[in-house]
Amino acid sequence: MSLIARCPACGWMVATTNPDHPFHDRTPYTLRVAPGGLGTAIAIARLSAALGTGVKHARDLVAQHQPVAENILAHEVIRLHQMLSQQGLQVTITPDFPWPLDGRSVVD
């Protein structure tokens, strides 16, 4: 696989054939959250604010252990994991996630 990225503003381009990058991973992942060390009410409030959803929806996601996101690709997993874990939420990813969650590729 290869990737070519071009900036529409300045025309700058970059190309890579590095397959060891989360962007090339086409595995569908599922994310769930749990309060972790937070109280349930705090976790629900933080999830609601992070996702921009109503409190009822966030409560259902936490209390019923429903997926926050399903069938998402690795680069989106990394983005959501960073956003949710910064709120103190415990994030579970299935299937097992092989990439560093800080966005670095394996070969960085």
N, CA, C and O atoms as CSV, one atom per row, in Angstrom:
chain,resi,resn,atom,element,x,y,z
A,1,MET,N,N,0.837,-1.180,0.000
A,1,MET,CA,C,0.000,0.000,0.000
A,1,MET,C,C,0.877,1.238,0.000
A,1,MET,O,O,2.009,1.231,0.484
A,2,SER,N,N,0.333,2.268,-0.543
A,2,SER,CA,C,1.043,3.543,-0.503
A,2,SER,C,C,0.039,4.637,-0.197
A,2,SER,O,O,-1.173,4.466,-0.333
A,3,LEU,N,N,0.580,5.746,0.213
A,3,LEU,CA,C,-0.259,6.879,0.559
A,3,LEU,C,C,0.403,8.134,0.006
A,3,LEU,O,O,1.602,8.348,0.190
A,4,ILE,N,N,-0.375,8.947,-0.661
A,4,ILE,CA,C,0.099,10.240,-1.137
A,4,ILE,C,C,-0.830,11.288,-0.552
A,4,ILE,O,O,-2.049,11.220,-0.714
A,5,ALA,N,N,-0.242,12.250,0.123
A,5,ALA,CA,C,-1.024,13.336,0.713
A,5,ALA,C,C,-0.573,14.645,0.081
A,5,ALA,O,O,0.621,14.884,-0.100
A,6,ARG,N,N,-1.548,15.489,-0.251
A,6,ARG,CA,C,-1.260,16.771,-0.887
A,6,ARG,C,C,-2.021,17.866,-0.164
A,6,ARG,O,O,-3.216,17.736,0.101
A,7,CYS,N,N,-1.326,18.935,0.149
A,7,CYS,CA,C,-1.958,20.090,0.774
A,7,CYS,C,C,-2.651,20.910,-0.311
A,7,CYS,O,O,-1.986,21.375,-1.237
A,8,PRO,N,N,-3.970,21.100,-0.224
A,8,PRO,CA,C,-4.674,21.863,-1.255
A,8,PRO,C,C,-4.324,23.349,-1.236
A,8,PRO,O,O,-4.520,24.043,-2.234
A,9,ALA,N,N,-3.812,23.842,-0.117
A,9,ALA,CA,C,-3.494,25.264,-0.017
A,9,ALA,C,C,-2.163,25.614,-0.680
A,9,ALA,O,O,-2.070,26.591,-1.423
A,10,CYS,N,N,-1.120,24.797,-0.402
A,10,CYS,CA,C,0.208,25.160,-0.907
A,10,CYS,C,C,0.739,24.195,-1.965
A,10,CYS,O,O,1.738,24.492,-2.619
A,11,GLY,N,N,0.084,23.040,-2.145
A,11,GLY,CA,C,0.513,22.087,-3.140
A,11,GLY,C,C,1.594,21.132,-2.672
A,11,GLY,O,O,2.016,20.258,-3.430
A,12,TRP,N,N,2.041,21.279,-1.461
A,12,TRP,CA,C,3.083,20.403,-0.913
A,12,TRP,C,C,2.562,18.981,-0.891
A,12,TRP,O,O,1.394,18.751,-0.580
A,13,MET,N,N,3.442,17.999,-1.228
A,13,MET,CA,C,3.027,16.597,-1.275
A,13,MET,C,C,4.028,15.730,-0.534
A,13,MET,O,O,5.204,16.073,-0.405
A,14,VAL,N,N,3.533,14.597,-0.048
A,14,VAL,CA,C,4.372,13.589,0.574
A,14,VAL,C,C,3.809,12.230,0.187
A,14,VAL,O,O,2.596,12.069,0.049
A,15,ALA,N,N,4.691,11.253,0.013
A,15,ALA,CA,C,4.259,9.900,-0.336
A,15,ALA,C,C,4.995,8.910,0.548
A,15,ALA,O,O,6.144,9.134,0.928
A,16,THR,N,N,4.328,7.823,0.870
A,16,THR,CA,C,4.950,6.786,1.678
A,16,THR,C,C,4.453,5.421,1.224
A,16,THR,O,O,3.337,5.286,0.721
A,17,THR,N,N,5.272,4.445,1.403
A,17,THR,CA,C,4.870,3.058,1.142
A,17,THR,C,C,4.997,2.246,2.428
A,17,THR,O,O,5.097,1.020,2.381
A,18,ASN,N,N,4.994,2.920,3.568
A,18,ASN,CA,C,5.139,2.278,4.865
A,18,ASN,C,C,3.811,1.638,5.274
A,18,ASN,O,O,2.866,2.349,5.616
A,19,PRO,N,N,3.728,0.314,5.244
A,19,PRO,CA,C,2.485,-0.338,5.652
A,19,PRO,C,C,2.333,-0.442,7.166
A,19,PRO,O,O,1.257,-0.776,7.663
A,20,ASP,N,N,3.413,-0.156,7.903
A,20,ASP,CA,C,3.383,-0.261,9.363
A,20,ASP,C,C,2.912,1.039,9.989
A,20,ASP,O,O,3.617,1.647,10.794
A,21,HIS,N,N,1.743,1.447,9.619
A,21,HIS,CA,C,1.165,2.685,10.137
A,21,HIS,C,C,-0.330,2.452,10.344
A,21,HIS,O,O,-0.970,1.799,9.521
A,22,PRO,N,N,-0.888,2.971,11.420
A,22,PRO,CA,C,-2.318,2.753,11.684
A,22,PRO,C,C,-3.239,3.176,10.549
A,22,PRO,O,O,-4.329,2.624,10.402
A,23,PHE,N,N,-2.821,4.139,9.751
A,23,PHE,CA,C,-3.675,4.614,8.664
A,23,PHE,C,C,-3.991,3.505,7.663
A,23,PHE,O,O,-5.028,3.545,7.000
A,24,HIS,N,N,-3.111,2.525,7.551
A,24,HIS,CA,C,-3.288,1.442,6.591
A,24,HIS,C,C,-4.078,0.263,7.172
A,24,HIS,O,O,-4.410,-0.674,6.446
A,25,ASP,N,N,-4.374,0.303,8.453
A,25,ASP,CA,C,-5.099,-0.788,9.112
A,25,ASP,C,C,-6.589,-0.670,8.779
A,25,ASP,O,O,-7.214,0.337,9.112
A,26,ARG,N,N,-7.153,-1.663,8.141
A,26,ARG,CA,C,-8.564,-1.644,7.747
A,26,ARG,C,C,-9.429,-2.526,8.646
A,26,ARG,O,O,-10.562,-2.854,8.294
A,27,THR,N,N,-8.891,-2.910,9.814
A,27,THR,CA,C,-9.654,-3.697,10.785
A,27,THR,C,C,-10.745,-2.821,11.392
A,27,THR,O,O,-10.465,-1.687,11.780
A,28,PRO,N,N,-11.985,-3.316,11.487
A,28,PRO,CA,C,-13.026,-2.550,12.181
A,28,PRO,C,C,-12.904,-2.757,13.700
A,28,PRO,O,O,-12.891,-3.890,14.180
A,29,TYR,N,N,-12.818,-1.669,14.431
A,29,TYR,CA,C,-12.672,-1.712,15.886
A,29,TYR,C,C,-13.916,-1.167,16.574
A,29,TYR,O,O,-14.690,-0.406,15.992
A,30,THR,N,N,-14.087,-1.577,17.830
A,30,THR,CA,C,-15.182,-1.103,18.673
A,30,THR,C,C,-14.592,-0.520,19.952
A,30,THR,O,O,-13.693,-1.113,20.547
A,31,LEU,N,N,-15.093,0.639,20.377
A,31,LEU,CA,C,-14.659,1.281,21.613
A,31,LEU,C,C,-15.808,1.312,22.604
A,31,LEU,O,O,-16.950,1.623,22.263
A,32,ARG,N,N,-15.470,0.979,23.842
A,32,ARG,CA,C,-16.406,1.104,24.961
A,32,ARG,C,C,-15.700,1.865,26.073
A,32,ARG,O,O,-14.471,1.871,26.139
A,33,VAL,N,N,-16.463,2.499,26.938
A,33,VAL,CA,C,-15.869,3.215,28.064
A,33,VAL,C,C,-16.467,2.722,29.373
A,33,VAL,O,O,-17.582,2.203,29.424
A,34,ALA,N,N,-15.681,2.904,30.429
A,34,ALA,CA,C,-16.114,2.608,31.786
A,34,ALA,C,C,-15.626,3.757,32.664
A,34,ALA,O,O,-14.699,4.476,32.290
A,35,PRO,N,N,-16.241,3.931,33.819
A,35,PRO,CA,C,-15.826,5.027,34.690
A,35,PRO,C,C,-14.371,4.933,35.169
A,35,PRO,O,O,-13.759,5.951,35.492
A,36,GLY,N,N,-13.824,3.725,35.214
A,36,GLY,CA,C,-12.468,3.592,35.727
A,36,GLY,C,C,-12.415,4.082,37.156
A,36,GLY,O,O,-13.188,3.618,37.994
A,37,GLY,N,N,-11.524,5.005,37.455
A,37,GLY,CA,C,-11.402,5.545,38.807
A,37,GLY,C,C,-12.373,6.672,39.108
A,37,GLY,O,O,-12.410,7.180,40.229
A,38,LEU,N,N,-13.150,7.062,38.127
A,38,LEU,CA,C,-14.130,8.132,38.332
A,38,LEU,C,C,-15.420,7.578,38.902
A,38,LEU,O,O,-15.704,6.390,38.750
A,39,GLY,N,N,-16.183,8.399,39.539
A,39,GLY,CA,C,-17.534,8.015,39.904
A,39,GLY,C,C,-18.383,7.937,38.648
A,39,GLY,O,O,-18.076,8.566,37.636
A,40,THR,N,N,-19.449,7.161,38.724
A,40,THR,CA,C,-20.289,6.970,37.541
A,40,THR,C,C,-20.880,8.282,37.030
A,40,THR,O,O,-20.885,8.532,35.825
A,41,ALA,N,N,-21.370,9.111,37.931
A,41,ALA,CA,C,-21.985,10.376,37.515
A,41,ALA,C,C,-20.961,11.289,36.835
A,41,ALA,O,O,-21.277,11.945,35.843
A,42,ILE,N,N,-19.755,11.331,37.359
A,42,ILE,CA,C,-18.705,12.158,36.753
A,42,ILE,C,C,-18.327,11.599,35.383
A,42,ILE,O,O,-18.141,12.355,34.430
A,43,ALA,N,N,-18.216,10.282,35.290
A,43,ALA,CA,C,-17.878,9.651,34.009
A,43,ALA,C,C,-18.939,9.952,32.964
A,43,ALA,O,O,-18.607,10.244,31.815
A,44,ILE,N,N,-20.195,9.886,33.339
A,44,ILE,CA,C,-21.292,10.176,32.410
A,44,ILE,C,C,-21.237,11.630,31.953
A,44,ILE,O,O,-21.396,11.917,30.766
A,45,ALA,N,N,-21.013,12.542,32.885
A,45,ALA,CA,C,-20.935,13.964,32.533
A,45,ALA,C,C,-19.762,14.242,31.599
A,45,ALA,O,O,-19.901,14.987,30.628
A,46,ARG,N,N,-18.606,13.645,31.890
A,46,ARG,CA,C,-17.430,13.862,31.040
A,46,ARG,C,C,-17.618,13.238,29.657
A,46,ARG,O,O,-17.214,13.822,28.651
A,47,LEU,N,N,-18.226,12.059,29.605
A,47,LEU,CA,C,-18.479,11.416,28.311
A,47,LEU,C,C,-19.453,12.249,27.491
A,47,LEU,O,O,-19.248,12.449,26.294
A,48,SER,N,N,-20.500,12.728,28.123
A,48,SER,CA,C,-21.485,13.559,27.437
A,48,SER,C,C,-20.831,14.802,26.847
A,48,SER,O,O,-21.090,15.162,25.699
A,49,ALA,N,N,-19.986,15.451,27.630
A,49,ALA,CA,C,-19.306,16.660,27.150
A,49,ALA,C,C,-18.311,16.328,26.033
A,49,ALA,O,O,-18.236,17.052,25.040
A,50,ALA,N,N,-17.553,15.248,26.184
A,50,ALA,CA,C,-16.535,14.884,25.190
A,50,ALA,C,C,-17.165,14.535,23.844
A,50,ALA,O,O,-16.644,14.901,22.790
A,51,LEU,N,N,-18.288,13.826,23.892
A,51,LEU,CA,C,-18.938,13.395,22.652
A,51,LEU,C,C,-19.930,14.416,22.114
A,51,LEU,O,O,-20.352,14.335,20.960
A,52,GLY,N,N,-20.300,15.375,22.953
A,52,GLY,CA,C,-21.300,16.355,22.536
A,52,GLY,C,C,-22.679,15.741,22.428
A,52,GLY,O,O,-23.484,16.146,21.589
A,53,THR,N,N,-22.956,14.752,23.287
A,53,THR,CA,C,-24.264,14.086,23.285
A,53,THR,C,C,-25.014,14.422,24.558
A,53,THR,O,O,-24.468,15.038,25.473
A,54,GLY,N,N,-26.258,14.014,24.605
A,54,GLY,CA,C,-27.051,14.225,25.801
A,54,GLY,C,C,-26.612,13.306,26.935
A,54,GLY,O,O,-25.972,12.278,26.715
A,55,VAL,N,N,-26.966,13.698,28.139
A,55,VAL,CA,C,-26.602,12.921,29.327
A,55,VAL,C,C,-27.251,11.540,29.288
A,55,VAL,O,O,-26.619,10.557,29.675
A,56,LYS,N,N,-28.490,11.446,28.833
A,56,LYS,CA,C,-29.162,10.149,28.781
A,56,LYS,C,C,-28.391,9.175,27.884
A,56,LYS,O,O,-28.190,8.016,28.248
A,57,HIS,N,N,-27.969,9.644,26.727
A,57,HIS,CA,C,-27.210,8.790,25.814
A,57,HIS,C,C,-25.888,8.364,26.453
A,57,HIS,O,O,-25.514,7.193,26.375
A,58,ALA,N,N,-25.191,9.286,27.072
A,58,ALA,CA,C,-23.931,8.962,27.740
A,58,ALA,C,C,-24.158,7.976,28.880
A,58,ALA,O,O,-23.349,7.071,29.088
A,59,ARG,N,N,-25.253,8.144,29.621
A,59,ARG,CA,C,-25.579,7.216,30.717
A,59,ARG,C,C,-25.818,5.818,30.173
A,59,ARG,O,O,-25.360,4.842,30.767
A,60,ASP,N,N,-26.518,5.702,29.068
A,60,ASP,CA,C,-26.752,4.390,28.448
A,60,ASP,C,C,-25.436,3.749,28.009
A,60,ASP,O,O,-25.235,2.549,28.193
A,61,LEU,N,N,-24.543,4.549,27.430
A,61,LEU,CA,C,-23.254,4.024,26.981
A,61,LEU,C,C,-22.453,3.456,28.149
A,61,LEU,O,O,-21.839,2.396,28.026
A,62,VAL,N,N,-22.458,4.155,29.273
A,62,VAL,CA,C,-21.686,3.712,30.437
A,62,VAL,C,C,-22.395,2.579,31.177
A,62,VAL,O,O,-21.798,1.532,31.429
A,63,ALA,N,N,-23.655,2.784,31.522
A,63,ALA,CA,C,-24.377,1.816,32.359
A,63,ALA,C,C,-24.606,0.491,31.652
A,63,ALA,O,O,-24.541,-0.565,32.280
A,64,GLN,N,N,-24.875,0.533,30.350
A,64,GLN,CA,C,-25.167,-0.691,29.609
A,64,GLN,C,C,-23.958,-1.201,28.833
A,64,GLN,O,O,-24.061,-2.149,28.055
A,65,HIS,N,N,-22.825,-0.568,29.051
A,65,HIS,CA,C,-21.561,-0.943,28.387
A,65,HIS,C,C,-21.745,-1.036,26.866
A,65,HIS,O,O,-21.230,-1.941,26.210
A,66,GLN,N,N,-22.496,-0.071,26.336
A,66,GLN,CA,C,-22.728,-0.009,24.896
A,66,GLN,C,C,-21.511,0.604,24.207
A,66,GLN,O,O,-20.783,1.382,24.824
A,67,PRO,N,N,-21.281,0.266,22.947
A,67,PRO,CA,C,-20.144,0.852,22.225
A,67,PRO,C,C,-20.288,2.363,22.057
A,67,PRO,O,O,-21.360,2.863,21.715
A,68,VAL,N,N,-19.215,3.066,22.297
A,68,VAL,CA,C,-19.154,4.493,21.998
A,68,VAL,C,C,-19.008,4.666,20.490
A,68,VAL,O,O,-19.548,5.601,19.899
A,69,ALA,N,N,-18.266,3.742,19.884
A,69,ALA,CA,C,-18.077,3.754,18.434
A,69,ALA,C,C,-17.866,2.321,17.964
A,69,ALA,O,O,-17.181,1.540,18.625
A,70,GLU,N,N,-18.455,1.978,16.821
A,70,GLU,CA,C,-18.310,0.639,16.241
A,70,GLU,C,C,-17.823,0.748,14.805
A,70,GLU,O,O,-18.082,1.731,14.110
A,71,ASN,N,N,-17.111,-0.288,14.382
A,71,ASN,CA,C,-16.636,-0.379,13.001
A,71,ASN,C,C,-15.826,0.844,12.579
A,71,ASN,O,O,-15.978,1.348,11.466
A,72,ILE,N,N,-14.968,1.313,13.479
A,72,ILE,CA,C,-14.122,2.452,13.146
A,72,ILE,C,C,-12.700,1.970,12.871
A,72,ILE,O,O,-12.279,0.923,13.363
A,73,LEU,N,N,-11.984,2.736,12.094
A,73,LEU,CA,C,-10.627,2.369,11.701
A,73,LEU,C,C,-9.615,2.859,12.731
A,73,LEU,O,O,-9.931,3.679,13.593
A,74,ALA,N,N,-8.406,2.346,12.627
A,74,ALA,CA,C,-7.363,2.566,13.628
A,74,ALA,C,C,-7.082,4.045,13.891
A,74,ALA,O,O,-6.938,4.441,15.048
A,75,HIS,N,N,-7.003,4.865,12.852
A,75,HIS,CA,C,-6.691,6.279,13.086
A,75,HIS,C,C,-7.788,6.969,13.899
A,75,HIS,O,O,-7.503,7.886,14.668
A,76,GLU,N,N,-9.032,6.536,13.734
A,76,GLU,CA,C,-10.129,7.095,14.524
A,76,GLU,C,C,-10.111,6.543,15.951
A,76,GLU,O,O,-10.466,7.250,16.893
A,77,VAL,N,N,-9.702,5.289,16.112
A,77,VAL,CA,C,-9.541,4.712,17.453
A,77,VAL,C,C,-8.547,5.549,18.255
A,77,VAL,O,O,-8.796,5.889,19.411
A,78,ILE,N,N,-7.428,5.872,17.631
A,78,ILE,CA,C,-6.390,6.660,18.312
A,78,ILE,C,C,-6.935,8.021,18.725
A,78,ILE,O,O,-6.704,8.467,19.849
A,79,ARG,N,N,-7.650,8.674,17.834
A,79,ARG,CA,C,-8.212,10.001,18.144
A,79,ARG,C,C,-9.201,9.925,19.303
A,79,ARG,O,O,-9.122,10.709,20.249
A,80,LEU,N,N,-10.132,8.973,19.222
A,80,LEU,CA,C,-11.138,8.849,20.284
A,80,LEU,C,C,-10.513,8.417,21.601
A,80,LEU,O,O,-10.892,8.915,22.661
A,81,HIS,N,N,-9.560,7.495,21.542
A,81,HIS,CA,C,-8.906,7.046,22.772
A,81,HIS,C,C,-8.234,8.215,23.487
A,81,HIS,O,O,-8.364,8.363,24.702
A,82,GLN,N,N,-7.527,9.032,22.740
A,82,GLN,CA,C,-6.863,10.186,23.343
A,82,GLN,C,C,-7.879,11.133,23.971
A,82,GLN,O,O,-7.688,11.599,25.094
A,83,MET,N,N,-8.947,11.415,23.252
A,83,MET,CA,C,-9.960,12.339,23.741
A,83,MET,C,C,-10.629,11.807,25.007
A,83,MET,O,O,-10.810,12.551,25.971
A,84,LEU,N,N,-10.996,10.526,25.012
A,84,LEU,CA,C,-11.727,9.954,26.140
A,84,LEU,C,C,-10.829,9.673,27.335
A,84,LEU,O,O,-11.230,9.902,28.476
A,85,SER,N,N,-9.632,9.185,27.091
A,85,SER,CA,C,-8.739,8.887,28.213
A,85,SER,C,C,-8.276,10.168,28.901
A,85,SER,O,O,-8.010,10.161,30.103
A,86,GLN,N,N,-8.176,11.267,28.154
A,86,GLN,CA,C,-7.834,12.555,28.769
A,86,GLN,C,C,-8.916,13.006,29.744
A,86,GLN,O,O,-8.652,13.814,30.636
A,87,GLN,N,N,-10.123,12.493,29.580
A,87,GLN,CA,C,-11.224,12.816,30.491
A,87,GLN,C,C,-11.236,11.889,31.713
A,87,GLN,O,O,-12.090,12.020,32.590
A,88,GLY,N,N,-10.285,10.955,31.761
A,88,GLY,CA,C,-10.211,10.028,32.889
A,88,GLY,C,C,-11.028,8.770,32.703
A,88,GLY,O,O,-11.131,7.957,33.622
A,89,LEU,N,N,-11.612,8.594,31.525
A,89,LEU,CA,C,-12.429,7.416,31.259
A,89,LEU,C,C,-11.547,6.229,30.901
A,89,LEU,O,O,-10.490,6.392,30.293
A,90,GLN,N,N,-11.981,5.050,31.278
A,90,GLN,CA,C,-11.286,3.818,30.915
A,90,GLN,C,C,-11.841,3.363,29.567
A,90,GLN,O,O,-13.045,3.147,29.426
A,91,VAL,N,N,-10.966,3.219,28.587
A,91,VAL,CA,C,-11.378,2.878,27.232
A,91,VAL,C,C,-10.975,1.438,26.929
A,91,VAL,O,O,-9.832,1.042,27.162
A,92,THR,N,N,-11.926,0.656,26.407
A,92,THR,CA,C,-11.670,-0.717,25.987
A,92,THR,C,C,-11.832,-0.786,24.481
A,92,THR,O,O,-12.802,-0.272,23.924
A,93,ILE,N,N,-10.864,-1.431,23.820
A,93,ILE,CA,C,-10.877,-1.551,22.361
A,93,ILE,C,C,-10.916,-3.026,21.996
A,93,ILE,O,O,-10.122,-3.817,22.505
A,94,THR,N,N,-11.843,-3.399,21.111
A,94,THR,CA,C,-11.875,-4.764,20.588
A,94,THR,C,C,-11.970,-4.707,19.075
A,94,THR,O,O,-12.641,-3.831,18.529
A,95,PRO,N,N,-11.309,-5.631,18.389
A,95,PRO,CA,C,-10.353,-6.613,18.887
A,95,PRO,C,C,-9.100,-5.915,19.423
A,95,PRO,O,O,-8.997,-4.689,19.383
A,96,ASP,N,N,-8.150,-6.709,19.925
A,96,ASP,CA,C,-6.916,-6.146,20.470
A,96,ASP,C,C,-6.313,-5.158,19.487
A,96,ASP,O,O,-6.235,-5.422,18.287
A,97,PHE,N,N,-5.887,-4.020,20.011
A,97,PHE,CA,C,-5.370,-2.935,19.179
A,97,PHE,C,C,-3.852,-3.016,19.118
A,97,PHE,O,O,-3.193,-2.900,20.151
A,98,PRO,N,N,-3.272,-3.216,17.917
A,98,PRO,CA,C,-1.830,-3.445,17.808
A,98,PRO,C,C,-0.973,-2.183,17.720
A,98,PRO,O,O,0.254,-2.281,17.687
A,99,TRP,N,N,-1.584,-1.015,17.682
A,99,TRP,CA,C,-0.845,0.222,17.452
A,99,TRP,C,C,-0.652,1.009,18.731
A,99,TRP,O,O,-1.450,0.895,19.661
A,100,PRO,N,N,0.415,1.817,18.784
A,100,PRO,CA,C,0.570,2.720,19.934
A,100,PRO,C,C,-0.589,3.714,19.950
A,100,PRO,O,O,-0.984,4.234,18.906
A,101,LEU,N,N,-1.119,3.968,21.112
A,101,LEU,CA,C,-2.291,4.836,21.208
A,101,LEU,C,C,-1.942,6.322,21.262
A,101,LEU,O,O,-2.829,7.163,21.412
A,102,ASP,N,N,-0.673,6.645,21.143
A,102,ASP,CA,C,-0.286,8.051,21.095
A,102,ASP,C,C,-0.153,8.554,19.668
A,102,ASP,O,O,0.266,9.691,19.449
A,103,GLY,N,N,-0.510,7.706,18.677
A,103,GLY,CA,C,-0.501,8.106,17.279
A,103,GLY,C,C,0.785,7.840,16.536
A,103,GLY,O,O,0.846,8.032,15.321
A,104,ARG,N,N,1.838,7.392,17.253
A,104,ARG,CA,C,3.099,7.068,16.562
A,104,ARG,C,C,2.937,5.772,15.803
A,104,ARG,O,O,2.170,4.902,16.217
A,105,SER,N,N,3.647,5.629,14.699
A,105,SER,CA,C,3.644,4.339,14.005
A,105,SER,C,C,4.617,3.407,14.710
A,105,SER,O,O,5.411,3.849,15.540
A,106,VAL,N,N,4.562,2.148,14.392
A,106,VAL,CA,C,5.410,1.153,15.026
A,106,VAL,C,C,6.881,1.432,14.744
A,106,VAL,O,O,7.737,1.106,15.566
A,107,VAL,N,N,7.185,2.029,13.600
A,107,VAL,CA,C,8.576,2.241,13.215
A,107,VAL,C,C,9.090,3.638,13.559
A,107,VAL,O,O,10.236,3.951,13.235
A,108,ASP,N,N,8.296,4.483,14.197
A,108,ASP,CA,C,8.755,5.828,14.566
A,108,ASP,C,C,9.900,5.740,15.549
A,108,ASP,O,O,10.424,6.768,15.980
